[in-house]
Amino acid sequence: MRLGRIPQPVSNCLSPFSSHFNCPQGQHFRVWRWLLVTLLLVDGSARLKHLTCRMPASLRYWTVRRMVNAGYWNASAALDELVVATFFALPPPADGTIYLIADKTIRQKSGKKQPLAHKTRMNKFERFVFGHEILLLVAQWGRLRVPISCEVLDPKRKRQQNILFRQMLRRFRPPAWCRRVVVLADAGFASRPNLRLIQRLEWSFVFAFARTWKLEDGTHLRDLVTYLPKLRYRRIASYTPDQRRRDYWVFVRRARLKTVGDVTVILSKRRRNEGPKKVKLIVTNLETKRASEVLNAYARRWAVEVTFKELKSGLHWGQMQVTKEKERVKRAMLLPVMAYVLLLRLYGRELKPDQGFTIFQLKRRFCEEVWQEQLDRSEARWRKKLDEIRAET
């Protein structure tokens, strides 16, 4: 069943972004809106041919494919503007704190003509797969989460992960209600250029650190982890954003780094008798003496894993068959992220920071409203024709 026209709420939300599409002959702005709508409507496969089946008959498959492949529009700029507009539709937190969470994932591919795909794995315990490495930056507060930037890593460029991460942080524009920004990431993002950038932006960070780091006083973190007696650990309780309690055994120490100055080093493990290999190193520049607050903040990293699942399962992340050019692959990856942000802008005013949501619920509601609108419009059209026939007779 095809849709006759763009739903009116979607048309109102996306109308301010027409300036990003400067090719009127190609109808790129029209095709872009239809792609976001059909990504939210379809279930199962979301290849371009399946998406075109939901669009009006005037939009052919080659027209949609040409728009995705065209370089006349900047997908990253359109996403940034859409994110800024979405922040106004979401309720702000009481403390004015926003958390930026960065992480990467792998989207498997089967074709060999992918310019950015390669054989890789997430860690040494995972199996090797062929696919794209994708870097995602998520803004989170309360139990709300908004993907604000996405990049596909180039396997031929060294240290590109941290380079793109710094570009994402520079492009981020905090909303007007934001009073504090806290950056969360694992040890792969804890590099000196990243920490210096966060310090220049006057933000805070909670990072997992590698054991190869050395403090200003000459202390090696690996020696601190290896030789610290288990009697120095104490048990504390931390809470996830959904108020689930988790207990950890921690050791807290104030130290100084040449890069950012005074920091708090936390050694954390799940059980008291676990060995040094199970200890996680967390370093932060937050002005707090309570280790539970640092662990509560670090637990918010789970939001990016939930976003990965929603994008892959609910919005068909990486299913568009785009090949040959790197920018085409990037635009194809950004379209599901735009659809995610569009849902938040449509229903964000009804969400509450202390109540959770899933993109699957919002997507189901969107589908019901879109098809109901089309049925009401068809009923009104046939009723009008029936009234005209009755008037003639």
C-alpha positions, 0 to 999 in steps of 0.5 A: 500500500502506497502513501499518497502524500507526506503526513502533515506533521512530518511536512511541518517539521521538515519544511525549515530544512529545504535550504540544504537541498539546492537541486530543484530538478532532482527533487532532492528535498521531496525524496529526502522527506519520503526516505525518512517517512518510509524508513519509519513505515517499513518492516523487514528489509529496507533496501531502496526498492522496498522503500520505493514501494511505499512512495507515490508512483511518480517517484521511481527507484532510479530517482531515489537512488540518484538522490542518495548518491548525489553530492549536492546535499550535505547530510551532516549539516542537515542532521546538525540542524535537525538535532538543534531543532529537536532539543527545543522539543524535548524536556530539559533536565532539572540540573541542566547537565547533558552527557555526550557518549561516544562509542563505535560498532560494526555493521556487517556487509556482504558485498565486496564493493564497499569502499569503507568495509574491511575485515575486523572485530570489536575486541580479541574475544569476538570473531572477525567480520566483514563490515563498516566501523561506525562511530556514534555520538549520543546526547543523553540526560535523564532517560532520554537519548538523542544521536547527534552525530555519526561517522563511518571510519576509513580503514586506511586512515590511522587514528581516524577514530579520535580525529572524527571524535574531536570533530564531532565535539567541535560541531556540537552546539549545546542547547540554551538550557545546558549548564554543564557538559560531561563527556563519557567514553571508553579507553579507546577515546582517552587520548591527550588531544581529546582531553586537551580539547575537552579542557579548552571547551570547559567541559568535564569527562569520565573516561576509562583509561588504559593501564599504560598511562603514567601520572605526573608524580611518576606512578604507573597505573598498571603498578597501582592496579597490580600491587594494590591490596584488596583490603584497600577496596571498599564497597559502594552502591551505584545506580543506573538511569533507570534506578537499578542498583549495582554494587562495586568494590572501588579504590579512590585516589586524587592525582594529577595529569600533565594534560588536564591537571587534577583528576580523580582515579577510581579502580573498580571491580564487581567482586572483592576477590577478583584479580587485577585483570578484572579491575577497570580504571576510570579517570574524571575531572568532576569536582566531586569526592563521591565515587558513586557519582562518578560510577553513576555517570559512567553507567550512562554509557549503556544508552549508546548500546541501546541506540545501536540496537534501535538503529539496527533493528528498528530503523534498518541501519546499513541496509541500503545497497550503496557502494563505490564512493565513501560519501554515498556510504556515509549519507546512507548511514545518516538517513536512519539516524535522521529518522530517529531524530525525526521521531523524537521531534514529533513526540518529544514534547510528550516524553519525560526525562525520568521515564524511559522510551523505546524507538519501537513504541514511537515507530508503532505510534507513527505508523498508526497515525500515518495510515489513519490519516490516509484512510481519513483522507480517502474517506473524505475524498469518496464522501465528497464524490458521493455528495456530488453525485447525489447533488446531480441526481 
